[in-house]
Amino acid sequence: MFKKIIKGSRKHSKSDSTDASSRPPRSGNTGSDLNPNLVVNHASRPGQGAPPSTNSSSPMVPPPMCAVEPLPLLRDTPVSERQNLFMRKLQICCFLFDFTDVLKSAREKEIKRLTLLELVDYIQSGSGKITEICQEEMIKMVGINIFRSLPPASHENTGQGASDPEEEEPYLDPTWPHLQIVYELLLRYVVSSDTDTKVAKKYIDHSFILKLLDLFDSEDPREREFLKTILHRIYGKFMVHRPFIRKAINNIFYRFIYETERHSGTGELLEILGSIINGFALPMKEEHKLFLVRALIPLHKPKPIAMYHQQLSYCIIQFVEKDYKLADTVIRGLLKYWPLTNCQKEVLFLGELEEVLEATQFAEFQRCMVPLFRQIARCLNSLHFQVAERALFLWNNEHIVNLIALNRQVILPIIFEALERNIHGHWNQAVHGLTMNVRKMFMEMDADLFDECQREFAEKEARAQEVEEQREMTWKKLADVAAERGDNMLTV
């Protein structure tokens, strides 16, 4: 008995002394004749792979490996042995490599890549039913590969603010040759018709989903695209997780809006939500309306809105088209977060406003038209010609013109002064021409109202001129009095 214990401890110490993932490949193993059926047998390490076991026949816990051994392909293996071989291949894929050095462990990296490709093909083909323990180990392997600390953003390294993503080269993760296949394996597993959700939900649980959502902050656009597809498929297949996913995305948005104002995956998350909102049943739940008010509308506040505005606008429009009564809420929300000094952001807001107004009914339009056209009047007089031009383009939309025509008694007096000031003082010729067209449209719409507004504007201008002249006279009197007192002081 004592001899057996001594013998076991020697084997254990020997396995602990080797680690193929942290050393370069042997010189005798390098070359172009890579064998896809070879497996890198590493010593077991805490947190990676399966725990060591002396029972080599157990499919649940493959034995620790310390050498490169050839393994047959799954399709060439008898069905009775495939699950055991599948587990051993999963163990190979649990080991991580350093991709900063291309030559380091090049052979082992290629073996892992080919093994991952074989696993993807095996899942996709449905050539064999995967046992529950194999599914558990596969999800563990996926987690070991994809759940990691993301590198700091480029602007965090330099101390500068986040720049326009369209103007700089996107960050590309060096580990992508392996990551891509792991993501593909996870996607194939989720969408497979052989995957039983009652079993899979044990492993794709809330903890897994939260870690998956954390990865949306990756700067690599390829990774975010895969994550978007996978999360969308999980949402569609695992109905039990739907409320949790929506709540978790809400929390990401809250932190982005009120704390960091930086998140790389906001656009991708909004794309997923756009599809989710499209499937909301009517009448809409109060929970969904609160999501609009508390998360989506405040997303107009952060500075980097240009990075995700297209997706955000789509989500907002989906809500208004689903329930037209929400138009008033959305428009007032836009007015609340309307930019004061950011002209490019103002142009985005005006574009979104036009889409919302196109889906707005008469009653909802009446509720918000006064504050809305006060803001539009300010945009008409903007010195930034793109803002003024985009505001004037609203009159090219037939539905908006009809709403304005039905409420011209209220709207024209609000914006008439802005139109007149553009005609007499705006520097841009295109804005001047568009203003003339809008002015002519109102004149043809209601000549009497137009004349009344013009008369009131002339009276207002005359009063303003009178006040200005009175002010100048008062200042002149003060100056004369001051000059007279100054002369008296000099005489004394």
VOGU-3710 file (C-alpha; in Angstrom, 3 decimals, decimal comma):
1> mfkkiikgsr> 0,000/0,000/0,000  2,836/2,352/0,939  4,579/1,640/-2,387  1,396/2,550/-4,324  1,140/5,904/-2,536  4,818/6,694/-3,298  4,317/5,715/-6,937  1,210/7,950/-7,266  2,989/10,958/-5,779  5,865/10,600/-8,255
11> khsksdstda> 3,458/10,604/-11,175  1,745/13,681/-9,783  4,979/15,651/-9,372  6,049/14,719/-12,878  2,795/16,014/-14,402  3,064/19,260/-12,439  6,527/19,959/-13,805  5,486/20,223/-17,433  3,400/22,918/-19,136  3,293/22,894/-22,928
21> ssrpprsgnt> 1,118/26,003/-23,153  3,730/28,230/-21,534  6,787/27,065/-23,497  7,708/27,147/-27,213  7,274/23,974/-29,278  10,172/21,553/-29,500  12,437/22,019/-32,466  11,709/18,520/-33,676  7,992/19,278/-33,854  8,087/22,399/-35,986
31> gsdlnpnlvv> 7,525/22,416/-39,708  4,796/22,568/-42,318  3,605/18,956/-41,903  1,011/19,726/-39,219  -1,184/16,804/-38,272  -4,725/17,970/-37,396  -5,232/14,799/-35,386  -2,425/15,543/-32,941  -3,355/16,788/-29,499  -1,272/18,931/-27,167
41> nhasrpgqga> -1,247/17,189/-23,807  -0,657/19,775/-21,093  -0,232/19,390/-17,396  -3,304/20,367/-15,463  -3,374/23,864/-13,960  -5,859/25,507/-11,591  -8,701/27,229/-13,450  -7,885/25,613/-16,826  -9,141/22,328/-18,210  -10,457/19,513/-16,094
51> ppstnssspm> -9,061/18,527/-12,687  -6,451/15,768/-12,682  -7,633/12,191/-12,424  -5,903/8,834/-12,366  -8,863/7,135/-14,032  -8,070/7,429/-17,752  -11,215/5,587/-18,826  -13,622/8,163/-17,386  -15,214/10,398/-20,061  -16,058/12,982/-17,422
61> vpppmcavep> -12,506/13,783/-16,384  -9,849/13,137/-19,056  -6,428/12,285/-17,655  -3,732/14,946/-17,402  -1,607/15,062/-20,532  2,066/15,866/-20,801  2,977/14,991/-24,387  1,778/15,484/-27,940  -0,281/12,460/-28,867  -2,165/11,688/-32,070
71> lpllrdtpvs> -5,925/11,398/-31,753  -8,312/10,108/-34,396  -11,007/12,264/-35,926  -14,437/12,047/-34,329  -16,018/10,813/-37,526  -13,504/7,936/-37,746  -14,172/6,818/-34,164  -16,780/4,220/-33,148  -19,908/5,774/-31,683  -19,274/4,189/-28,310
81> erqnlfmrkl> -15,943/6,005/-27,961  -16,890/9,414/-29,384  -18,033/11,000/-26,135  -14,738/10,155/-24,435  -12,783/11,492/-27,412  -14,999/14,578/-27,517  -14,115/15,312/-23,875  -10,402/14,912/-24,568  -10,624/17,321/-27,468  -12,452/19,829/-25,249
91> qiccflfdft> -9,584/19,578/-22,776  -7,134/20,525/-25,527  -9,188/23,612/-26,336  -9,121/24,792/-22,718  -5,492/25,854/-22,930  -4,717/29,460/-23,843  -1,739/30,681/-25,859  0,269/33,876/-26,168  -0,508/35,461/-29,557  1,791/38,453/-29,095
101> dvlksareke> 4,605/36,200/-30,322  3,603/34,563/-33,604  6,296/31,897/-33,455  5,709/30,862/-29,864  3,849/27,523/-29,637  2,919/27,828/-33,305  2,357/24,095/-33,712  0,178/23,828/-30,614  -1,860/26,849/-31,704  -2,561/25,233/-35,059
111> ikrltllelv> -3,538/21,936/-33,404  -6,022/23,763/-31,155  -7,417/25,688/-34,125  -7,998/22,509/-36,135  -9,516/20,794/-33,102  -11,957/23,677/-32,629  -12,916/23,515/-36,305  -13,582/19,795/-35,950  -15,809/20,417/-32,912  -17,780/23,068/-34,823
121> dyiqsgsgki> -18,283/20,651/-37,707  -19,349/17,907/-35,285  -21,959/20,128/-33,605  -23,219/21,534/-36,894  -23,549/18,164/-38,610  -25,541/16,629/-35,753  -23,745/13,347/-36,382  -24,026/12,362/-32,727  -26,071/13,340/-29,706  -23,952/15,124/-27,104
131> teicqeemik> -24,433/13,980/-23,547  -25,259/16,406/-20,769  -21,801/16,156/-19,195  -20,212/16,917/-22,580  -22,438/19,986/-22,953  -21,378/21,171/-19,500  -17,692/20,743/-20,292  -18,103/22,423/-23,680  -19,662/25,530/-22,123  -16,855/25,570/-19,543
141> mvginifrsl> -14,325/25,442/-22,368  -16,098/28,314/-24,161  -16,020/30,363/-20,959  -12,304/29,737/-20,409  -11,579/31,048/-23,912  -13,865/34,053/-24,217  -14,323/35,362/-20,662  -11,229/37,462/-20,059  -10,125/40,928/-19,029  -10,471/43,255/-22,004
151> ppashentgq> -7,483/45,476/-22,844  -7,880/49,190/-22,042  -9,308/51,388/-24,766  -6,837/53,275/-26,939  -7,840/56,665/-25,486  -7,327/55,317/-21,959  -3,687/54,562/-22,771  -3,021/58,056/-24,124  -5,204/59,972/-21,657  -7,112/61,606/-24,528
161> gasdpeeeep> -10,857/61,612/-25,068  -12,512/58,959/-27,211  -12,057/59,836/-30,875  -14,395/59,225/-33,783  -14,348/55,464/-34,488  -14,698/56,153/-38,211  -11,448/58,121/-38,228  -9,197/55,538/-36,563  -8,251/51,940/-37,262  -10,375/49,504/-35,220
171> yldptwphlq> -8,626/47,395/-32,596  -8,187/43,773/-33,691  -7,694/41,172/-30,977  -4,575/39,065/-31,726  -6,267/35,954/-30,281  -9,045/36,152/-32,892  -7,905/33,018/-34,858  -9,045/30,952/-31,857  -11,741/33,263/-30,488  -13,642/33,301/-33,771
181> ivyelllryv> -13,979/29,520/-33,853  -14,973/29,352/-30,180  -17,731/31,903/-30,842  -18,790/29,897/-33,899  -18,957/26,749/-31,758  -21,141/28,509/-29,169  -23,428/29,880/-31,884  -23,833/26,456/-33,514  -24,623/24,928/-30,150  -27,297/27,554/-29,372
191> vssdtdtkva> -29,039/27,363/-32,759  -28,798/23,567/-33,112  -32,134/21,801/-33,182  -30,528/19,031/-31,091  -29,883/21,432/-28,202  -32,473/20,888/-25,465  -33,147/24,228/-23,749  -34,111/22,481/-20,512  -30,586/21,054/-20,334  -28,725/23,975/-21,898
201> kkyidhsfil> -30,224/26,571/-19,544  -28,339/24,906/-16,667  -25,052/26,004/-18,247  -26,125/29,079/-20,221  -27,397/30,661/-17,031  -27,614/34,198/-15,657  -23,949/34,238/-14,721  -22,940/33,173/-18,241  -25,185/35,818/-19,828  -23,798/38,609/-17,609
211> klldlfdsed> -20,241/37,687/-18,584  -21,303/37,581/-22,222  -22,782/41,078/-21,922  -19,546/42,362/-20,359  -17,726/41,362/-23,551  -19,810/43,831/-25,584  -17,339/46,471/-24,399  -14,668/44,864/-26,598  -13,147/47,265/-29,123  -12,866/44,530/-31,747
221> prereflkti> -15,894/44,972/-34,074  -15,671/41,325/-35,205  -16,154/40,107/-31,650  -19,087/42,461/-31,015  -20,774/41,241/-34,192  -20,540/37,603/-33,048  -21,754/38,538/-29,556  -24,746/40,363/-31,035  -25,782/37,309/-33,052  -25,271/34,883/-30,165
231> lhriygkfmv> -27,151/36,977/-27,580  -30,018/37,504/-30,006  -30,246/33,731/-30,560  -30,127/33,070/-26,809  -32,946/35,591/-26,298  -35,014/33,870/-28,965  -34,417/30,300/-27,771  -34,353/30,659/-23,978  -37,634/32,348/-23,116  -36,916/31,971/-19,406
241> hrpfirkain> -33,947/34,342/-19,753  -35,751/37,133/-21,650  -36,682/39,404/-18,695  -33,204/38,995/-17,213  -31,487/39,916/-20,506  -33,618/43,052/-20,893  -32,888/44,096/-17,303  -29,152/43,455/-17,710  -29,024/45,563/-20,888  -30,902/48,310/-19,017
251> nifyrfiyet> -28,219/48,306/-16,325  -25,474/48,622/-18,939  -27,266/51,638/-20,411  -27,750/53,258/-16,979  -24,046/52,977/-16,230  -23,162/54,315/-19,672  -25,537/57,303/-19,401  -24,941/58,382/-15,818  -21,389/57,200/-15,064  -18,923/56,351/-17,830
261> erhsgtgell> -20,343/57,763/-21,101  -18,158/55,161/-22,759  -19,162/51,719/-24,043  -18,058/50,129/-27,305  -21,092/47,892/-27,765  -24,005/50,297/-27,308  -24,872/50,138/-31,017  -24,896/46,338/-31,076  -27,059/46,129/-27,947  -29,514/48,585/-29,500
271> eilgsiingf> -29,653/46,454/-32,652  -30,720/43,483/-30,547  -33,304/45,642/-28,759  -34,661/46,899/-32,083  -35,563/43,333/-32,992  -36,950/42,670/-29,496  -39,137/45,811/-29,550  -40,455/44,801/-32,946  -41,861/41,656/-31,324  -43,576/43,356/-28,380
281> alpmkeehkl> -47,234/42,406/-28,097  -50,005/44,986/-27,871  -51,220/46,527/-25,673  -47,678/47,321/-24,585  -46,685/46,393/-21,050  -45,887/49,137/-18,558  -42,425/47,609/-18,140  -41,644/48,316/-21,800  -42,880/51,911/-21,597  -40,669/52,481/-18,553
291> flvraliplh> -37,731/51,112/-20,536  -38,407/53,734/-23,219  -38,592/56,583/-20,701  -35,769/55,530/-18,377  -33,214/54,038/-20,781  -33,809/54,773/-24,463  -34,714/58,477/-24,304  -31,852/59,340/-21,885  -29,447/57,692/-24,358  -29,729/60,972/-26,294
301> kpkpiamyhq> -27,717/62,654/-23,536  -24,138/61,235/-23,902  -21,673/62,989/-26,193  -20,760/59,972/-28,358  -24,367/59,549/-29,567  -23,187/59,602/-33,198  -21,707/56,111/-32,664  -25,120/54,546/-32,045  -27,738/57,110/-33,073  -28,961/55,149/-36,095
311> qlsyciiqfv> -29,782/52,106/-33,955  -31,265/54,273/-31,186  -33,489/56,122/-33,629  -34,752/52,798/-35,017  -35,730/51,625/-31,502  -37,523/54,909/-30,760  -39,480/54,758/-34,027  -40,468/51,147/-33,290  -42,090/52,293/-30,040  -44,023/55,110/-31,726
321> ekdykladtv> -45,205/52,847/-34,548  -46,291/50,208/-32,017  -48,181/52,729/-29,863  -48,811/56,146/-31,452  -49,753/57,585/-28,043  -46,068/57,478/-27,084  -45,216/60,155/-29,690  -45,803/63,000/-27,213  -43,528/61,300/-24,636  -40,775/60,789/-27,201
331> irgllkywpl> -40,906/64,341/-28,586  -40,813/65,909/-25,132  -37,913/63,606/-24,294  -36,005/64,820/-27,351  -36,668/68,433/-26,343  -35,398/67,703/-22,829  -32,024/66,475/-24,119  -31,784/68,862/-27,080  -28,136/69,942/-27,525  -27,276/73,596/-26,988
341> tncqkevlfl> -23,801/73,867/-28,505  -23,224/70,625/-30,441  -24,432/71,355/-33,976  -23,729/67,891/-35,406  -25,794/66,369/-32,617  -28,574/68,855/-33,408  -28,656/67,653/-37,015  -29,080/64,067/-35,759  -31,931/65,138/-33,470  -33,725/66,903/-36,315
351> geleevleat> -33,461/63,813/-38,519  -34,903/61,623/-35,765  -37,611/64,198/-35,036  -38,798/64,030/-38,631  -39,167/60,232/-38,409  -41,091/60,512/-35,141  -43,407/63,212/-36,526  -44,093/61,041/-39,559  -45,609/58,428/-37,204  -47,403/61,022/-35,021
361> qfaefqrcmv> -51,168/61,419/-35,048  -53,105/64,707/-34,816  -54,015/64,527/-31,096  -50,458/63,729/-29,940  -49,059/66,446/-32,199  -51,316/69,051/-30,604  -50,078/68,188/-27,103  -46,449/69,031/-27,859  -46,526/71,423/-30,836  -45,921/74,649/-28,876
371> plfrqiarcl> -42,607/73,690/-27,199  -41,644/71,729/-30,308  -41,928/74,666/-32,731  -40,259/77,031/-30,303  -37,236/74,752/-30,568  -37,581/74,484/-34,348  -37,693/78,296/-34,547  -34,347/78,430/-32,691  -32,941/75,884/-35,133  -34,149/77,971/-38,101
381> nslhfqvaer> -32,023/80,892/-36,899  -28,933/78,782/-36,198  -25,738/80,222/-37,650  -24,655/76,667/-38,475  -26,162/76,305/-41,929  -26,625/72,499/-41,652  -28,850/72,905/-38,581  -30,988/75,619/-40,212  -31,153/73,674/-43,463  -32,172/70,408/-41,738
391> alflwnnehi> -34,921/72,222/-39,810  -36,287/73,721/-43,049  -36,304/70,264/-44,663  -39,159/69,343/-42,302  -41,481/71,223/-44,676  -40,581/68,749/-47,438  -42,453/66,007/-45,553  -46,081/65,837/-46,660  -47,421/64,363/-43,388  -45,680/67,040/-41,302
401> vnlialnrqv> -46,950/69,800/-43,594  -50,501/68,476/-43,161  -50,132/68,538/-39,367  -48,762/72,091/-39,546  -51,562/73,209/-41,869  -54,228/71,914/-39,475  -52,590/73,829/-36,610  -51,304/76,882/-38,515  -53,107/79,323/-36,218  -50,757/78,273/-33,411
411> ilpiifeale> -47,572/77,381/-35,321  -47,153/80,300/-37,733  -47,062/83,009/-35,024  -44,339/80,999/-33,238  -41,991/80,653/-36,209  -42,870/83,749/-38,272  -40,213/85,905/-36,622  -37,538/83,241/-37,259  -38,503/83,095/-40,937  -38,340/86,870/-41,317
421> rnihghwnqa> -34,950/87,086/-39,599  -33,558/84,419/-41,921  -34,767/86,299/-44,978  -33,254/89,603/-43,844  -30,110/88,382/-42,147  -28,947/84,782/-42,670  -25,537/84,489/-44,293  -26,139/81,202/-46,159  -27,796/81,443/-49,566  -29,292/77,921/-49,456
431> vhgltmnvrk> -30,941/78,631/-46,092  -32,237/81,924/-47,484  -33,819/80,139/-50,472  -35,423/77,403/-48,362  -36,831/80,017/-45,968  -38,448/81,839/-48,900  -40,108/78,577/-49,973  -41,512/77,937/-46,470  -42,688/81,550/-46,226  -44,470/81,220/-49,583
441> mfmemdadlf> -46,064/77,958/-48,439  -47,594/79,663/-45,391  -48,750/82,589/-47,531  -50,626/80,226/-49,850  -51,920/78,208/-46,898  -53,628/81,156/-45,175  -53,072/84,638/-46,605  -55,101/86,410/-43,892  -53,169/84,746/-41,071  -49,910/85,515/-42,829
451> decqrefaek> -50,803/89,206/-43,172  -51,793/89,344/-39,509  -48,494/87,783/-38,434  -46,599/90,161/-40,684  -48,424/93,155/-39,194  -47,705/91,959/-35,645  -44,064/91,403/-36,528  -43,797/94,930/-37,983  -45,379/96,404/-34,846  -43,018/94,407/-32,656
461> earaqeveeq> -40,033/95,590/-34,653  -41,250/99,200/-34,428  -41,623/98,890/-30,649  -38,202/97,353/-30,404  -36,748/100,192/-32,483  -38,480/102,725/-30,263  -37,110/101,073/-27,128  -33,630/101,055/-28,675  -33,842/104,755/-29,533  -35,077/105,546/-26,013
471> remtwkklad> -32,188/103,569/-24,558  -29,677/105,417/-26,713  -31,178/108,777/-25,691  -30,939/107,792/-22,008  -27,282/106,854/-22,412  -26,595/110,099/-24,256  -28,154/112,108/-21,401  -26,052/110,198/-18,876  -22,947/110,885/-20,944  -23,777/114,612/-21,134
481> vaaergdnml> -24,357/114,809/-17,371  -21,101/112,973/-16,716  -19,208/115,295/-19,070  -20,715/118,393/-17,410  -19,753/117,185/-13,929  -16,271/116,421/-15,183  -15,853/119,981/-16,469  -17,041/121,428/-13,129  -14,515/119,313/-11,225  -11,704/120,529/-13,473
491> tv> -12,747/124,190/-12,908  -12,674/123,745/-9,123
//
